[in-house]
Amino acid sequence: MMQEIKTEEVNFPYDDFSSMGFQSYVFGQKSYNGVAIISKDKLKNVKTDLINDSLKQSRIISAEIQYKKKNIQLINIYTPNGNPVDTEKYYYKKKWLDKLMKQLKSLYNKNPNIILGGDFNIIPAAEDVYNPKSFEDDALFRLEIRKKYREFINLGFIDVYRYFNATKEGYTFWDYMRGAWQKNNGMRIDHFLVSNSLINQIKFININKDPRGREKPSDHTPIEIKLT
């Protein structure tokens, strides 16, 4: 699952992924946003309209895959950042999350096997950011935003990282500014949430920090989960 690919479908490197045995499912946008799912298996029922986005931004793509007799719905999201708070950007983020929740409730009733992953732009709790005090009025950590994250959990999802790591630091993002990577001033804003019916099939989760330390990296680093 890829987020913020910043390209239209026509310019996506399909052939590069195909040469490595992957199929690409893309919902792109010129210069901004954009999401994609790259898969070695053929996916079905690919959708890009799960949310009626008032700004027509490319932020969500879903597909279904058969796995050990279960039909699993994969949902890849790139949630709006929302900063600065109390602006149209912040209100857009709240409305976008509300629309996602409404759609998830409907989908969950039809198929309880869901893997929801991506850049949530939400810091769930104080242990998920290097300096929680300084983020209290940030759109990633404001209490009402964290409450929306809890709504996903209460619907029947499990935060896979916290399921396996009750207290261990799990940063997935380090800003480019002020030596954040070198100082480990990070935050956990990229998540895998899986429905209760799938948690026993998750073998492990790994936050792969290696790419973040390379030359000209993304400010996010990949999360990997493996199903048994």
Secondary structure, DSSP 8 states (H G I E B T S, - for coil): -EE---S-GGGS-HHHHHTTT-EEEEE--SSS--EEEEESS--EEEES-SS--TT----EEEEEEEETTEEEEEEEEE-----STTSHHHHHHHHHHHHHHHHHHHHHHH---EEEEEE-----SGGGBS-GGGGTTSTTT-HHHHHHHHHHHHHHEEEHHHHH-SS-----EE-SSTTHHHHT-EE--EEEEEEGGGGGGEEEEEE--GGGGSSS--SB--EEEEE-
